[in-house]
Amino acid sequence: MLEGIEFLNKQFFWALLVLPLALVWYIFKYKKQTAEFKISSIKGFKIGSSILPKFKHVLFLLRLVALALLITALARPQTVDVSTKTKTTRGIDIVMAIDVSASMLAKDLKPNRLEALKAVAAEFIEGRPNDRIGIVEYAGESYTKTPITSDKSIVLRSLRDIKYNTIIDGGTAIGMGLATAVNRIKDSKAKSKIIILLTDGVNNSGFIDPNTASELAVEYGIKTYTIGLGTNGMALSPIAHSQTTGQFQYGRVQVEIDEELLEEIASVTGGQYFRATDNRKLKEIYKEIDKLEKTDVEEFKFYNYEEKYRSLVLFAGILLLIEVLLRFTIFRSFI
């Protein structure tokens, strides 16, 4: 009944302490006012059986309830309807450049590097409702999987659809992946333009040098965060492809990541380089990037107050009116 109701002047509830005091005073006064009349015999008197005198205490009860209602009304009960409107004052455009080469199927992250990345990247995307995000895939060459968009359902669906395939040439063209991401975001009017480039290898393919792609990013004011994905040492990685079963054969392979190149790309463009050696570290990296790149959001709150004391005052008035009417009509002879 009182759900959603707030009291503006709660201090008036202290006045409710008057009610038990009034009840004690009434009982004491009633005993004092009860007169006794002693006679030797009641023969000759007509004995009535009216029960009205027993209900005369209802009058005091009505007055007590009316007083309680008035005190509650003074406490100013009201409901508050809060509506919130947010305004993104300065947005961020982000392109995620993801390595989809065969080595991304290595099992040093669970269940493999690519699936671990997709799970963490999905959380990152869902946590940035006010930004536009796009996806670029690259291996031996690169292409735009999803242009930058504010529709997160499209981005998340595209992310889920990423998988290793033989359509893109084999290899790792870091320069191509970065250049495609730059080309996709360079004309953005956002206050901040970000590329998150992830790879688990070295630049061994493509016709665009990574340093050239970095210079393009600098020219267009695009900050690049680079992530090297893979454990230290050996990792269970695809080493051959079975022609009969169509499945990869796995073996222990030395993890090779060109960290020097990734550090240089990040440093030149004003970003940071991270190394993700397991699922937990990868998740922490995306959380760190999320903290570093925040969108300014302005929040407006609108309060709509609806007063509830009027009905209490009206009900208290009705009870007092009933008490007066009963006092001067039905219970007139007994008071």
C-alpha positions, 0 to 999 in steps of 0.5 A, a space after each residue: 500500500 505504501 510502496 513508492 510513497 515517500 514522506 517529505 516531513 518525517 519529523 511529524 511522525 513524532 506527534 503519533 506519540 500523543 495517541 497512546 497518551 490520549 488513550 491513557 487519559 481517556 481511560 482515566 477520565 472515563 473511570 473518574 466520570 463514571 458515577 455510582 447510584 446505590 439503592 436497596 431494590 430495583 423493583 418498580 424500575 423498568 430494565 432496558 436492554 439497549 447496547 448503545 452505551 457500550 459502543 459510545 467508545 467508538 466516538 473516541 476511536 473515530 477521533 483518534 483515527 482522524 488525528 492519526 490521519 492528520 499527523 500522517 498528512 502533515 508528514 507530507 506523503 508523496 510519490 516521485 516519478 523519476 525519468 532520466 534522459 541521457 545525452 552523449 556530448 562527445 562520442 567515441 568511434 572504435 574499430 576493432 581489427 581482429 587477426 583471423 589467421 589459422 594460428 588464432 585457433 591455438 589452444 593456449 587460451 580456452 577454448 582457443 584464442 579466437 573464441 576467447 577474444 570473441 567472448 571478451 570483445 562482446 562484453 566490451 561492446 555491450 559496455 559501450 552503449 553510447 559509442 559507434 563500433 566497427 570490425 575489420 578482419 585480417 589475415 594475409 589480407 583484410 576487409 571490413 566486416 562491419 562499418 562503424 555503427 551505433 547498432 550494437 546488435 549488428 556489431 555483436 552478430 558480426 562478431 559472433 560470425 567471425 571464424 577461421 576460413 580459407 577465403 582470406 589468404 593465409 598469413 598475418 598482414 598487420 599493416 593491411 589490417 591497420 590500414 583498413 581500420 584507418 581507412 574505415 574510421 578516418 572520416 569520422 567526426 567523433 571527438 575521439 577515434 580509436 583502433 584496437 588491433 589484435 594479433 598473435 603473430 608477426 607481420 609476414 604478409 600484405 603489401 602495406 608496411 605497418 609503419 606506413 599504416 601507423 603514419 596514416 593513423 597519426 595523420 588522421 588523429 587515430 589512437 591505436 591500442 595493440 594487443 599481442 595474444 598468446 602465452 609465453 613459450 609453446 602453444 598447441 597450434 594448428 600445424 597441418 590440415 587433413 585432406 581426408 577429415 578436413 580438420 586441423 592437426 595440432 602440435 606444440 609450436 613456439 609462440 612468436 609475436 612481434 612485440 617490438 612492432 606492436 609497441 611501436 605502433 601504439 607509441 607512435 599513435 598515442 595508444 598502449 601495447 598490451 600482452 594477453 597470455 591467458 583468458 583472465 589477462 585478455 579480459 583485464 586488458 579490455 577493461 583497462 582500455 574501457 577505462 582509458 577511453 570514456 565517452 562524456 555522457 550528460 544525464 538529466 533527471 526529471 522529477 514528478 511529485 504527486 501529493 498524497 496528503 489530500 485524501 488523508 485530510 479528506 478521510 480524517 474530516 469525514 471521520 470527525 464529521 461522523 463522530 459529531 453526528 453520532 455524538 449529537 444524535 444516536 449517543 446524545 442521551 449517553 454522553 
